[in-house]
Amino acid sequence: MISSLGAPKLSQTQTVTRQGAGRKSVSDKKDWCTPPKYVDAVHEVFNGVIHLDPCSNDYSVVDAMVEYRLPNNDGLKDSWNYPTIYVNPPYGNDAEAGTTIKHWLSKCADANEVYGSEVIALIPVATNTSHWKRFVFTKARAVCFLYDTRLRFLENGKDGGKGAPMACAMVYWGLNFQRFFDVFIEHGAVIDISNLIGMHIGSDRRILTLDLK
């Protein structure tokens, strides 16, 4: 395993298809990178150091100490044992690999639970989906629903001039809620959902209640 402290950046190349929520395919492949103001905010939460970016690309401005880039490094298979992690995952389905955004969010939750990592992920707001129910609600500490009406990702490193077709949120798995709140309240509505961690909610709660009778 690569040490998380003092580790050099990896230099592999990656082409990632970032798709809008609910889209199954796109006509061209692009690297949709996080806008610099949000990268700056993530750095601030993590006291200036992002140890791992598990789905990086050639145009990324995240500046993580370790970057995983396809095809030489699969961010879902390589180790996430790092103190701070920032994730801007592919939003669509990867038919070849058989993965979706839920696999990335599962890794976010696992890294926090298993290694104690602080993790922040930029994802579409889709609170009715299974991945939000399983890995955000009951797993994450906080959510910032971003104020930007149409978040403008960088397309292949450049400002594309148009916003994303869906609302987006920053999700935080970690212990330092106050730090996350203080930084991201400048960017949206920050909600503490720690009271849901480990809870059974919705239909899962009803099923559990029936099982216990």
C-alpha positions in Angstrom: 0.0 0.0 0.0 1.2 3.5 -0.7 1.8 5.6 2.4 -0.7 8.4 2.8 1.9 10.8 4.2 4.4 12.2 1.7 3.2 10.1 -1.1 3.9 11.4 -4.6 1.1 11.9 -7.1 0.4 9.0 -9.4 0.6 9.9 -13.1 -1.7 7.5 -14.8 -4.2 8.8 -17.4 -7.9 8.5 -17.2 -10.9 9.2 -19.3 -14.1 9.3 -17.2 -17.6 9.7 -18.5 -19.4 11.9 -16.1 -23.1 11.7 -16.7 -26.0 13.6 -15.3 -28.2 11.9 -12.7 -30.6 9.5 -14.4 -28.8 9.5 -17.8 -27.7 6.1 -19.2 -25.4 7.3 -21.9 -23.7 10.3 -23.4 -22.5 10.9 -26.9 -19.0 12.0 -26.0 -16.6 11.4 -23.1 -15.7 14.3 -20.9 -13.9 14.9 -17.6 -16.2 16.9 -15.4 -14.1 18.5 -12.7 -15.0 20.2 -9.5 -15.2 24.0 -9.7 -12.2 25.6 -7.9 -14.3 27.3 -5.2 -15.5 23.9 -4.0 -12.0 22.4 -4.2 -10.8 25.3 -2.0 -13.6 24.6 0.5 -12.7 20.9 0.7 -9.1 21.9 1.3 -10.2 24.2 4.1 -12.2 21.5 5.8 -9.2 19.2 5.6 -6.7 21.8 6.9 -5.1 22.1 3.5 -4.4 18.5 2.7 -6.5 16.1 0.6 -4.6 12.8 0.9 -6.6 10.8 -1.8 -8.6 11.6 -4.9 -9.8 8.1 -6.0 -11.3 9.2 -9.3 -9.0 11.8 -10.7 -8.3 12.8 -14.3 -5.8 14.8 -16.3 -7.7 18.0 -15.8 -8.3 17.8 -12.1 -7.6 20.8 -9.9 -8.0 18.9 -6.6 -4.3 18.6 -6.0 -4.5 15.5 -3.9 -1.3 13.8 -2.6 -2.4 10.5 -4.2 -4.6 10.3 -7.3 -6.1 7.1 -8.8 -6.6 7.3 -12.5 -7.9 4.7 -14.9 -6.8 2.5 -16.6 -3.8 1.8 -14.4 -5.6 2.4 -11.1 -9.2 1.5 -10.4 -10.4 3.8 -7.6 -13.0 1.3 -6.5 -10.5 -1.5 -6.0 -7.4 0.2 -4.7 -7.0 1.1 -1.0 -8.8 4.1 0.6 -6.8 3.9 3.8 -6.0 7.6 3.9 -6.9 10.3 6.5 -8.8 12.7 4.1 -10.5 11.8 0.8 -12.3 13.9 -1.7 -14.6 12.1 -4.3 -16.3 13.6 -7.4 -17.5 10.2 -8.7 -18.8 9.3 -12.2 -22.6 10.0 -12.0 -23.7 7.5 -14.7 -23.4 3.8 -15.2 -20.2 2.2 -16.2 -21.5 -0.7 -18.3 -18.1 -2.2 -18.9 -17.2 -2.3 -15.2 -20.7 -2.9 -14.0 -20.6 -0.1 -11.5 -22.7 2.9 -10.6 -22.5 5.9 -8.2 -23.7 3.6 -5.4 -20.4 1.7 -5.5 -18.5 5.0 -4.9 -20.7 6.0 -2.0 -20.4 2.6 -0.5 -16.6 3.1 -0.6 -17.0 6.5 1.1 -19.0 5.1 3.9 -16.6 2.1 4.3 -13.5 4.3 4.4 -15.0 6.3 7.2 -16.2 3.2 9.2 -13.1 1.0 8.6 -10.2 3.5 8.5 -11.7 6.5 10.3 -11.2 8.6 7.1 -12.8 12.0 6.7 -14.5 11.8 3.3 -16.3 14.5 1.3 -18.2 13.6 -1.9 -19.8 15.9 -4.5 -23.0 14.1 -5.8 -26.4 14.8 -7.3 -29.2 15.3 -4.9 -31.3 12.2 -5.3 -32.8 11.5 -1.9 -35.2 8.9 -3.1 -32.5 6.6 -4.5 -31.2 3.5 -2.8 -27.6 4.9 -2.6 -28.8 7.9 -0.6 -30.9 5.7 1.7 -28.1 3.2 2.3 -24.9 5.3 2.3 -25.8 8.9 3.0 -28.8 8.7 5.4 -27.7 6.5 8.3 -24.0 6.6 7.4 -22.9 10.2 6.7 -22.5 13.0 9.3 -23.7 15.9 7.3 -24.9 17.2 4.0 -24.5 20.6 2.3 -27.2 21.2 -0.3 -25.3 23.6 -2.6 -26.8 27.0 -3.2 -25.8 27.1 -6.8 -28.9 26.5 -8.9 -26.9 24.9 -11.7 -23.4 24.0 -10.6 -20.9 24.6 -13.4 -18.4 21.8 -13.6 -15.2 22.3 -15.4 -15.4 20.4 -18.7 -12.0 19.0 -19.6 -10.4 21.7 -17.4 -12.4 24.6 -18.8 -15.5 26.5 -17.7 -18.1 25.1 -20.1 -20.4 28.0 -19.4 -23.5 25.9 -18.6 -24.7 24.4 -15.4 -25.4 20.8 -14.4 -29.0 19.7 -15.1 -29.5 18.6 -11.4 -29.0 19.9 -7.9 -25.9 18.9 -6.2 -24.7 18.3 -2.6 -21.5 17.8 -0.7 -21.8 14.9 1.7 -19.5 14.5 4.7 -18.5 11.4 6.5 -16.4 12.2 9.6 -16.3 13.6 13.1 -15.6 17.3 12.6 -19.1 18.5 11.8 -18.4 22.1 13.1 -15.5 22.5 10.7 -17.6 21.3 7.8 -20.4 23.6 8.8 -18.2 26.6 9.2 -16.7 26.2 5.7 -19.7 25.0 3.7 -22.4 27.3 5.1 -20.9 29.8 2.7 -22.0 27.5 -0.1 -25.4 26.2 0.9 -27.7 24.7 3.6 -25.6 22.5 5.9 -27.6 19.8 7.7 -26.4 17.7 10.6 -27.8 14.1 10.0 -25.7 12.4 12.7 -28.9 11.5 14.6 -29.7 9.0 11.8 -26.4 7.2 11.9 -27.1 3.5 12.4 -30.8 4.0 12.3 -33.4 2.0 10.4 -35.6 4.5 8.5 -38.6 4.4 6.2 -39.6 0.9 5.0 -36.5 -0.6 6.5 -37.8 0.5 10.0 -41.2 -1.1 9.4 -39.6 -4.3 8.2 -37.4 -4.5 11.3 -40.4 -3.8 13.5 -42.3 -6.7 11.9 -39.3 -9.0 12.2 -39.0 -8.3 15.9 -42.6 -9.1 16.7 
